[in-house]
Amino acid sequence: MILYKNDISQLSAIIASHTKVFLLLDENSNRYCLPILNTIDLLKSNTIKIVIPAGEQHKNIETVQYIWSQLVENQADRKSILINVGGGMVTDIGGFAASCYQRGIDFVNVPTTLLGMIDASIGGKTGIDFQGLKNQIGVFSQPLAVVFLFEFLETLPKRELLSGLAEIIKYGFIVNKEFLNVTLDPKHPRLPNAPIAPSFIKQAIEAKAQITANDTTEQGRRKILNFGHTIGHALETYLLDTQKSITHGEGVALGMVSALYLSEKYLNLDHQITLYYKEIYKQNFNRIDLNDVSIEKLLEIMRHDKKNQSGDIRFVLIEDYGKPVYDVVVKPEDIVDSITYLIDYLNDANYWGK
Ligand SMILES: NC(=O)c1ccc[n+]([C@@H]2O[C@H](COP(=O)([O-])OP(=O)(O)OC[C@H]3O[C@@H](n4cnc5c(N)ncnc54)[C@H](O)[C@@H]3O)[C@@H](O)[C@H]2O)c1
């Protein structure tokens, strides 16, 4: 169930049907978002707060154990509810912790980042990172509701807003070219901090909800949401815990350059589309130095990707705007070429003007 600010009274009814209400926050959502949530005055006075450290490096089993220990200590029973207030890290780990506690208690997601709103909080994928592999452990489990309050975005750092922007741009390739206007069309009013028009946020929420509702466990068309993710995820994983760590959206923004290159090679995509995206990338995202990255290690990470079968590495590619094709098996040598293409693009001093 998707709830916007006007529908928020429905959350009161959901909460009232539970014995105990637990709020999961990270240190930033606790600081910036809880005060906003408190003004809405719908949380039970006996709400129990669980605060976890912020950041992907904490999306792990130790943090899950901490959440479970807090639930046990505060006598959470099967009719308790966990409300996850935060970015994708909090909704992923909170959904997972709730889905395993006493074989599953109800949970609600209240996303506080742009990426959380348009992607992570919707669709029922929950989980944690394990042994250096992203989202290696997890379950599909649907929240009772997802609650959207756009005022949370006012405190979000620009880098995090841009991370969400990458996922909205992705919809321009897999759903409808119109989404690319999120950055380019000056007619739309922008968020103060970034070139994002709020009207696109709602459209992206609805696109994700519609695609995932028809394929709750990712057996088919839902896979199109992984456009840009095969190489994007590998880069995000590879750079995690280094000085050059990148956000999820930055990984996707980079991965889309390689995915478009491969789309030309495998599906005859018009080269102009790749050139157009490279310009969008340049206008919005940072020029990242990937020269030290080991392509062999990236391939190794990709082989662990849950979306593969029998050792093949599978990609989502596009034939045209809004025409994605999933499960395309790409030869390792072509993947290497597509990463080299991305690195050359980022190195091209003439193009970047430095
Ligand atoms: N389940 C899914 O379908 C799905 C889809 C995409 C991504 N993900 C996961 O989502 C995670 C990334 O999500 P994210 O980009 O939201 O990262 P995040 O949750 O780590 O949040 C980014 C940063 O913003 C801070 N923050 C959150 N809300 C804030 C606010 N309103 N004001 C100021 N600071 C705020 C957080 O504390 C954190 O430091 C990754 O773990 C990724 O794997 C899951």
The ligand as an SDF file (V2000), in Angstrom:
LIG
                    3D

 44 48  0  0  0  0  0  0  0  0999 V2000
   15.5490   -3.3980   -1.7230 N   0  0  0  0  0  0  0  0  0  0  0  0
   15.6970   -2.8540   -2.9130 C   0  0  0  0  0  0  0  0  0  0  0  0
   14.9130   -3.1000   -3.8530 O   0  0  0  0  0  0  0  0  0  0  0  0
   16.8370   -1.9090   -3.1470 C   0  0  0  0  0  0  0  0  0  0  0  0
   16.9110   -1.1590   -4.3340 C   0  0  0  0  0  0  0  0  0  0  0  0
   17.9390   -0.2480   -4.4810 C   0  0  0  0  0  0  0  0  0  0  0  0
   18.8820   -0.0880   -3.4780 C   0  0  0  0  0  0  0  0  0  0  0  0
   18.8040   -0.8440   -2.3490 N   0  0  0  0  0  0  0  0  0  0  0  0
   19.7680   -0.6810   -1.2550 C   0  0  0  0  0  0  0  0  0  0  0  0
   19.6030    0.6290   -0.7240 O   0  0  0  0  0  0  0  0  0  0  0  0
   20.8330    1.0430   -0.1420 C   0  0  0  0  0  0  0  0  0  0  0  0
   21.1480    2.4440   -0.6070 C   0  0  0  0  0  0  0  0  0  0  0  0
   20.1130    3.2870   -0.1830 O   0  0  0  0  0  0  0  0  0  0  0  0
   20.3670    4.8450    0.0700 P   0  0  0  0  0  0  0  0  0  0  0  0
   21.0340    5.4210   -1.1080 O   0  0  0  0  0  0  0  0  0  0  0  0
   19.0920    5.3960    0.5370 O   0  0  0  0  0  0  0  0  0  0  0  0
   21.5090    4.8370    1.1900 O   0  0  0  0  0  0  0  0  0  0  0  0
   21.4800    4.9850    2.7830 P   0  0  0  0  0  0  0  0  0  0  0  0
   20.3000    4.3730    3.3870 O   0  0  0  0  0  0  0  0  0  0  0  0
   22.8170    4.5040    3.2290 O   0  0  0  0  0  0  0  0  0  0  0  0
   21.3690    6.5830    2.9800 O   0  0  0  0  0  0  0  0  0  0  0  0
   22.3850    7.4310    2.4850 C   0  0  0  0  0  0  0  0  0  0  0  0
   22.8340    8.4230    3.5690 C   0  0  0  0  0  0  0  0  0  0  0  0
   21.8170    9.4050    3.7740 O   0  0  0  0  0  0  0  0  0  0  0  0
   21.5220    9.5020    5.1820 C   0  0  0  0  0  0  0  0  0  0  0  0
   20.1480    9.9780    5.2750 N   0  0  0  0  0  0  0  0  0  0  0  0
   19.0100    9.2600    5.0940 C   0  0  0  0  0  0  0  0  0  0  0  0
   17.9400   10.0770    5.0810 N   0  0  0  0  0  0  0  0  0  0  0  0
   18.4010   11.3290    5.2850 C   0  0  0  0  0  0  0  0  0  0  0  0
   17.7650   12.6080    5.3490 C   0  0  0  0  0  0  0  0  0  0  0  0
   16.4570   12.7520    5.1210 N   0  0  0  0  0  0  0  0  0  0  0  0
   18.5440   13.6920    5.5890 N   0  0  0  0  0  0  0  0  0  0  0  0
   19.8990   13.5580    5.7240 C   0  0  0  0  0  0  0  0  0  0  0  0
   20.5510   12.3850    5.6440 N   0  0  0  0  0  0  0  0  0  0  0  0
   19.8040   11.2770    5.4180 C   0  0  0  0  0  0  0  0  0  0  0  0
   21.7890    8.1150    5.7040 C   0  0  0  0  0  0  0  0  0  0  0  0
   21.9970    8.1270    7.0830 O   0  0  0  0  0  0  0  0  0  0  0  0
   23.0650    7.7660    4.9280 C   0  0  0  0  0  0  0  0  0  0  0  0
   24.1850    8.3640    5.5360 O   0  0  0  0  0  0  0  0  0  0  0  0
   21.8770    0.0250   -0.5480 C   0  0  0  0  0  0  0  0  0  0  0  0
   22.0980   -0.8340    0.5380 O   0  0  0  0  0  0  0  0  0  0  0  0
   21.2170   -0.7390   -1.6780 C   0  0  0  0  0  0  0  0  0  0  0  0
   21.6800   -2.0650   -1.7790 O   0  0  0  0  0  0  0  0  0  0  0  0
   17.7860   -1.7360   -2.1640 C   0  0  0  0  0  0  0  0  0  0  0  0
  1  2  1  0
  2  3  2  0
  2  4  1  0
  4  5  1  0
  4 44  2  0
  5  6  2  0
  6  7  1  0
  7  8  2  0
  8  9  1  0
  8 44  1  0
  9 10  1  0
  9 42  1  0
 10 11  1  0
 11 12  1  0
 11 40  1  0
 12 13  1  0
 13 14  1  0
 14 15  2  0
 14 16  1  0
 14 17  1  0
 17 18  1  0
 18 19  2  0
 18 20  1  0
 18 21  1  0
 21 22  1  0
 22 23  1  0
 23 24  1  0
 23 38  1  0
 24 25  1  0
 25 26  1  0
 25 36  1  0
 26 27  1  0
 26 35  1  0
 27 28  2  0
 28 29  1  0
 29 30  1  0
 29 35  2  0
 30 31  1  0
 30 32  2  0
 32 33  1  0
 33 34  2  0
 34 35  1  0
 36 37  1  0
 36 38  1  0
 38 39  1  0
 40 41  1  0
 40 42  1  0
 42 43  1  0
M  CHG  2   8   1  16  -1
M  END
$$$$
